Amino acid sequence: MLVENIAEPNKSHQDADIIRAATDHSTQTNSTEKAQEQSRIRFTEFRYIDGEIVVTDANAHEAVADTKRENFDYAFAWSRIFDKENRYSKTRVGILSEPLADLLKENLSHHLKFPHHEKDISFFSPFEVLVHNWTKLLGVAEPCSGPNAKQNIARDDLKQLMKQISTSTELSQYFQDFEPALMPKTVTFTFLWTIFPPGCLIYSTPVMQKDQIWVLQGFDEEEHDDSKKRFTLTCWAYDWNGETFNRVPYELHIDSFSGTKSIDTLECYPLEHHHDVKAIRTRLIQRGKKYRDLCIRKSGSQMFDYNGNSIEDQQGITRQETSSRVCGVKDEMTLICFGEQFADSQS
């Protein structure tokens, strides 16, 4: 069969129809297929014709039938999928070569969106897993000698796959405007997702303009209240609940914008794009250790001398510094800022 499963998990009934079409059809050997033999790419389209999904040869546009050619002769299947109005919807890449599948597993399985639970490896446009690892894959695709030379065919297949992706409907503009092999300094709203691989460290200053770091879990593009798009990042960090440290989810947002923006001017961005990563890491590790020490101290040893702003009578933060030695703590609403101005504490 050409494609055993072309639908993404939890998708619409339309995708389920396409699955059935994929299992009912395979590919006819013809002159176009002979040309494809050299590229090791099987090109197909899934279109609605007279209300039914038909798998067609992408070049010859002929209905497909049984074929004597086996899938393992191809490295991957490039399947463009169209909706009922005959509008392009998305592209699916199905990996047909076992050596190529092994090469991708070896180098991409760390990505949170890698299809670990699928019997056959497949990726849907815009191919986030591959784009997020583009620089790494450029190196993997280079031929090598020695014990790994047997993977060179798979490496050539990977190079063809990357070339195909770089000219795809969703990504051709991206690869024209940016050089993914180099760390980009600017980004457009459309391609924000390219700089946010799941698992990366996110930098922002949302609370009192103090540096904070999160771990990125995922992202989504959504419409806000005013119907304007915004990019939402779901992150997590550790927080203290009074008894234990626990992972706590947070949402960070980037409002839509026109043109390009410097990455380090976004509301939040990957830590690696900060102008002084080493200093940020050092400062926040020190701050985190101090915060942890304050949280886990035994009951009875959590009394400290401090100097700093405090909230009095729920009227806001006083602008005059107060001292615990002079005025004491008037109520439970004492604010301690664990930032750069965090005062030295003594037990």
Buried (B, 14 or more C-beta within 10 A) or exposed (E): EBBBBBBBEEEEEBBEBBBEBBBEBBBBEBEBBEEBEEBBBBBBBBBBEEEEBBBBBBBBEEEBEEBEBEBEEBBBBBBBBBBEEEEBBBBBBBBBBEBBBBBBBEBBEEBBBBBEEEEBBBBBBBBBBBBBBBEEBBEBBEEEEEEEEEBBBBBBBBBBBBEBBBEBEBBEEBBEBBEBEEEBEBBBBBBBBBBBBBEBBBBBEEEEEBBBBBBBBEBEBEEEEEEEBBBBBBBBBEEBEEEEEEEEEBEBEBEBBEEBBEBEEBBBBBBEBBEEBEEBBEBBEEBEEBBEEBBEEEEEEEEBEBBBBBBBEEEEEBEEEBEBEEEEEEEEEBEBBBBEEBBEBEE
